[in-house]
């Protein structure tokens, strides 16, 4: 599934860039975007 692939990609990237604060903020924004897409997807059903 699309979302599980994104989440797996996110978690592996987070492990690699744990100390990089700017990268961490970017990853947090990506997760918020994924959550928003999930909420919108549920809303459209």
TIDO-683022 format. One record per atom (N, C-alpha, C, O, CB): residue number from 1; z, x, y; residue in one letter; atom name. Coordinates in steps of 0.1 Angstrom, whole numbers. Glycine has a CB too. Example, Ala and Ser with C-alpha at 12.3 -4.5 7.8 and 13.67 -1.06 7.14 Angstrom:
REM residues 2
   num      zz      xx      yy   residu   atome
     1      78     132     -57        a       N
     1      78     123     -45        a      CA
     1      78     132     -33        a       C
     1      85     142     -33        a       O
     1      90     113     -45        a      CB
     2      71     128     -22        s       N
     2      71     137     -11        s      CA
     2      79     129       0        s       C
     2      80     134      11        s       O
     2      57     141      -6        s      CB
REM end
This chain:
REM residues 45
   num      zz      xx      yy   residu   atome
     1       0       8     -12        x       N
     1       0       0       0        x      CA
     1       0       9      13        x       C
     1       5      20      12        x       O
     1      12      -9       0        x      CB
     2      -5       3      23        x       N
     2      -7      11      36        x      CA
     2       7      15      42        x       C
     2       8      27      46        x       O
     2     -14       2      46        x      CB
     3      16       6      42        x       N
     3      29       9      49        x      CA
     3      37      19      41        x       C
     3      44      28      47        x       O
     3      37      -4      50        x      CB
     4      37      18      28        x       N
     4      44      28      19        x      CA
     4      39      42      21        x       C
     4      46      52      21        x       O
     4      44      24       5        x      CB
     5      25      43      23        x       N
     5      19      56      25        x      CA
     5      23      62      38        x       C
     5      26      74      39        x       O
     5       4      54      24        x      CB
     6      24      53      49        x       N
     6      28      58      62        x      CA
     6      43      62      62        x       C
     6      46      73      67        x       O
     6      27      46      72        x      CB
     7      51      55      55        x       N
     7      65      58      54        x      CA
     7      67      71      47        x       C
     7      76      80      51        x       O
     7      74      47      48        x      CB
     8      60      73      36        x       N
     8      61      86      28        x      CA
     8      56      98      37        x       C
     8      63     108      37        x       O
     8      52      85      15        x      CB
     9      45      96      44        x       N
     9      40     106      53        x      CA
     9      50     109      64        x       C
     9      53     121      67        x       O
     9      27     101      60        x      CB
    10      57      99      69        x       N
    10      67     101      80        x      CA
    10      79     109      75        x       C
    10      83     118      81        x       O
    10      72      87      85        x      CB
    11      84     105      63        x       N
    11      96     112      58        x      CA
    11      93     126      54        x       C
    11     102     135      56        x       O
    11     101     105      45        x      CB
    12      81     130      49        x       N
    12      78     144      46        x      CA
    12      76     152      59        x       C
    12      80     163      60        x       O
    12      65     144      38        x      CB
    13      71     145      70        x       N
    13      69     152      83        x      CA
    13      83     154      89        x       C
    13      85     165      95        x       O
    13      60     144      92        x      CB
    14      92     144      88        x       N
    14     105     146      94        x      CA
    14     113     157      87        x       C
    14     120     164      94        x       O
    14     113     132      92        x      CB
    15     112     159      74        x       N
    15     118     170      67        x      CA
    15     114     183      72        x       C
    15     121     193      74        x       O
    15     116     169      52        x      CB
    16     100     184      75        x       N
    16      95     197      80        x      CA
    16      99     200      94        x       C
    16     100     212      98        x       O
    16      80     196      79        x      CB
    17     100     190     103        x       N
    17     103     192     117        x      CA
    17     117     187     121        x       C
    17     118     182     132        x       O
    17      92     185     125        x      CB
    18     127     189     113        x       N
    18     140     183     115        x      CA
    18     146     189     128        x       C
    18     153     182     135        x       O
    18     149     186     104        x      CB
    19     143     202     131        x       N
    19     149     209     143        x      CA
    19     141     207     156        x       C
    19     147     209     166        x       O
    19     151     224     140        x      CB
    20     129     202     155        x       N
    20     121     201     166        x      CA
    20     123     187     173        x       C
    20     119     177     167        x       O
    20     106     202     163        x      CB
    21     130     187     184        x       N
    21     134     175     191        x      CA
    21     122     166     195        x       C
    21     122     154     194        x       O
    21     143     177     202        x      CB
    22     112     173     201        x       N
    22     101     165     206        x      CA
    22      93     159     195        x       C
    22      89     147     196        x       O
    22      91     175     214        x      CB
    23      92     166     184        x       N
    23      85     161     172        x      CA
    23      93     149     166        x       C
    23      88     139     162        x       O
    23      83     171     161        x      CB
    24     107     150     166        x       N
    24     115     140     161        x      CA
    24     114     127     170        x       C
    24     113     116     164        x       O
    24     130     144     162        x      CB
    25     113     128     183        x       N
    25     111     117     191        x      CA
    25      97     110     188        x       C
    25      96      98     188        x       O
    25     111     121     206        x      CB
    26      87     118     186        x       N
    26      74     113     182        x      CA
    26      75     105     169        x       C
    26      69      94     168        x       O
    26      64     124     182        x      CB
    27      81     111     159        x       N
    27      83     104     146        x      CA
    27      91      91     148        x       C
    27      87      81     141        x       O
    27      90     113     136        x      CB
    28     101      91     156        x       N
    28     109      79     159        x      CA
    28     100      68     165        x       C
    28     101      56     161        x       O
    28     121      82     168        x      CB
    29      91      72     174        x       N
    29      82      62     180        x      CA
    29      72      56     170        x       C
    29      69      45     170        x       O
    29      74      69     191        x      CB
    30      68      65     160        x       N
    30      59      61     150        x      CA
    30      66      50     141        x       C
    30      60      40     137        x       O
    30      54      73     141        x      CB
    31      79      53     137        x       N
    31      86      44     129        x      CA
    31      88      30     136        x       C
    31      87      20     130        x       O
    31     100      50     125        x      CB
    32      91      31     149        x       N
    32      92      18     157        x      CA
    32      79      10     157        x       C
    32      79      -2     156        x       O
    32      96      21     171        x      CB
    33      68      17     158        x       N
    33      55      11     157        x      CA
    33      52       5     144        x       C
    33      47      -7     143        x       O
    33      44      21     160        x      CB
    34      56      11     133        x       N
    34      55       6     119        x      CA
    34      63      -7     118        x       C
    34      59     -17     112        x       O
    34      59      17     109        x      CB
    35      76      -6     123        x       N
    35      84     -18     122        x      CA
    35      78     -30     130        x       C
    35      78     -41     125        x       O
    35      98     -15     128        x      CB
    36      73     -27     142        x       N
    36      66     -37     150        x      CA
    36      54     -43     143        x       C
    36      53     -56     143        x       O
    36      62     -31     164        x      CB
    37      46     -35     136        x       N
    37      35     -40     128        x      CA
    37      40     -49     117        x       C
    37      33     -59     114        x       O
    37      27     -28     123        x      CB
    38      51     -45     110        x       N
    38      56     -53      99        x      CA
    38      61     -66     104        x       C
    38      58     -77      98        x       O
    38      68     -45      93        x      CB
    39      68     -67     116        x       N
    39      72     -79     121        x      CA
    39      61     -88     125        x       C
    39      61    -100     122        x       O
    39      81     -77     134        x      CB
    40      50     -82     131        x       N
    40      38     -90     135        x      CA
    40      31     -95     122        x       C
    40      26    -106     122        x       O
    40      29     -81     143        x      CB
    41      31     -87     112        x       N
    41      25     -91      99        x      CA
    41      32    -103      93        x       C
    41      25    -112      88        x       O
    41      24     -79      90        x      CB
    42      45    -103      93        x       N
    42      53    -114      88        x      CA
    42      51    -126      97        x       C
    42      50    -137      92        x       O
    42      68    -110      88        x      CB
    43      50    -124     110        x       N
    43      47    -135     119        x      CA
    43      34    -142     117        x       C
    43      33    -154     119        x       O
    43      48    -130     133        x      CB
    44      24    -134     113        x       N
    44      10    -140     111        x      CA
    44       9    -148      98        x       C
    44       0    -156      97        x       O
    44       0    -129     111        x      CB
    45      19    -145      89        x       N
    45      18    -152      76        x      CA
    45      21    -167      76        x       C
    45      21    -174      66        x       O
    45      27    -145      66        x      CB
REM end
